[in-house]
Amino acid sequence: MKRTTLLLDPGLHTELKRRATAEGRTLTEVVGHLLRLGLQAASGVRRGRVRLPSYDLGPFLIRPSERSGFPAPEPEAPPVRGAARAEGSP
């Protein structure tokens, strides 16, 4: 096993020591385990693909390539004054 020196942020060192104590392991074991997990994640190990449901909605009701088949947009109505007030307020 190789020895090395790590310069750790005090908060990170405290968290690692807390985790080691909680798990009943040494600081070396916890750091080694977390480094292995980080290296595995960085090496491109990915979880499998998720299959999403697919639905058949039938044929198109209008042809998407023909813009004339789309209904014309309705003009926006001007905002109603006082609509934002709560009910019962003057």
NUKOLPA-961885 format. One record per atom (N, C-alpha, C): y, x, z; residue in three letters. Coordinates in steps of 0.2 Angstrom, whole numbers, plus 5000, padded with zeros to 4 digits. Atoms other than C-alpha are relative to their C-alpha. Layout:
# residues N
YXZALA/...
//
This chain:
# residues 90
499450045000MET/500050005000MET/500650045000MET/499449965001LYS/501750074995LYS/500549975006LYS/499550024996ARG/503250075007ARG/500750004996ARG/499350005003THR/505050025002THR/500549985005THR/499550034995THR/506649985010THR/500449954996THR/499650055003LEU/507549825006LEU/500649995004LEU/499450024997LEU/509349785010LEU/500149924999LEU/500050075000LEU/509349605015LEU/500749975004LEU/499550034997ASP/510749485019ASP/499849985007ASP/500250024993PRO/510749445038PRO/499749935001PRO/500350075000GLY/510449265035GLY/499449994997GLY/500650005004LEU/509049295023LEU/499550035005LEU/500549974995HIS/508249415036HIS/499849955005HIS/500250054994THR/508349285050THR/499649954997THR/500550055002GLU/507549155039GLU/499350024999GLU/500749975001LEU/506149265034LEU/499650015006LEU/500349994993LYS/505849315052LYS/499849935003LYS/500250074997ARG/505849125057ARG/499449984997ARG/500650025004ARG/504649085043ARG/499450045002ARG/500649964998ALA/503449225048ALA/499849985007ALA/500250024994THR/503449175066THR/499749935000THR/500250075000ALA/503248985062ALA/499350004997ALA/500650005003GLU/501749035051GLU/499550055003GLU/500449954996GLY/501049165063GLY/499850064996GLY/500149945004ARG/501149305050ARG/500550055001ARG/499549954999THR/502049465049THR/500549994995THR/499550005005LEU/503649495040LEU/499850024993LEU/500249975007THR/502849605027THR/499549954996THR/500450055004GLU/501549465023GLU/500449954997GLU/499650055003VAL/502849335021VAL/500450024994VAL/499649975005VAL/503949445010VAL/499650014994VAL/500549995006GLY/502449494999GLY/499849944997GLY/500250075003HIS/501949314997HIS/500549974996HIS/499450035004LEU/503649254992LEU/500250044994LEU/499949965006LEU/503849404980LEU/499549984995LEU/500550015005ARG/502249364972ARG/500149934996ARG/499850075003LEU/502749174970LEU/500650014995LEU/499549995005GLY/504349234962GLY/499950034994GLY/500249965006LEU/503549354950LEU/499649954996LEU/500450055004GLN/502349214945GLN/500449954996GLN/499550055003ALA/503749094942ALA/500450034994ALA/499649965005ALA/504749224932ALA/499650024994ALA/500449985006SER/503249264921SER/499849954995SER/500150065005GLY/503249094912GLY/499449965002GLY/500550054998VAL/501849014922VAL/500349935000VAL/499750075000ARG/502248834918ARG/499449955002ARG/500550054999ARG/501348674923ARG/499949964994ARG/500250045006GLY/500548564910GLY/500549954998GLY/499550055003ARG/501448444899ARG/499949935003ARG/500150064998VAL/501748274905VAL/500049954994VAL/500050055005ARG/501248124894ARG/500449945002ARG/499650064999LEU/502547994893LEU/499749944996LEU/500250065003PRO/502147814889PRO/500449994993PRO/499750015006SER/502447764871SER/499949924998SER/500150075001TYR/502747584865TYR/500149984993TYR/499950035007ASP/502647494848ASP/500449945001ASP/499650054999LEU/504147394847LEU/500149954993LEU/500050045007GLY/503747324829GLY/500550034995GLY/499549975006PRO/504747344813PRO/500749995002PRO/499350004999PHE/506547374812PHE/500349934998PHE/499750075002LEU/507547204812LEU/500650014994LEU/499649985005ILE/508847294801ILE/499950074998ILE/500249935002ARG/508747454791ARG/500650055003ARG/499549964997PRO/509647594801PRO/500450044995PRO/499649965005SER/510147684785SER/500549954996SER/499550055003GLU/511147524779GLU/500549985006GLU/499550024995ARG/512747514790ARG/500249934999ARG/499850075001SER/513147344782SER/499649965004SER/500450044996GLY/511747274792GLY/500150005007GLY/499850004993PHE/512547314809PHE/500549955001PHE/499450044998PRO/513647184817PRO/500650045001PRO/499449974999ALA/515447224817ALA/500250005008ALA/499949994993PRO/516047284834PRO/500549945002PRO/499550044997GLU/517047154845GLU/500650035002GLU/499449964998PRO/518847194848PRO/500049995008PRO/500050004993GLU/519147244866GLU/500549955003GLU/499550044997ALA/520047114877ALA/500550035004ALA/499549974995PRO/521647164886PRO/499849995007PRO/500250014993PRO/521347194904PRO/500449945004PRO/499750054997VAL/521647044915VAL/500450025006VAL/499649984994ARG/523047064928ARG/499849985006ARG/500250024993GLY/522547064946GLY/499249995000GLY/500850014999ALA/520647064942ALA/499750055005ALA/500249954995ALA/520447214953ALA/500049985007ALA/499950024994ARG/520947124968ARG/499449965003ARG/500650034997ALA/519647064981ALA/500149925000ALA/499950085000GLU/519346874982GLU/500349985007GLU/499750024994GLY/520346784995GLY/500750045001GLY/499449974999SER/521846904994SER/500549974995SER/499450035004PRO/523546844988PRO/500250044994PRO/
//
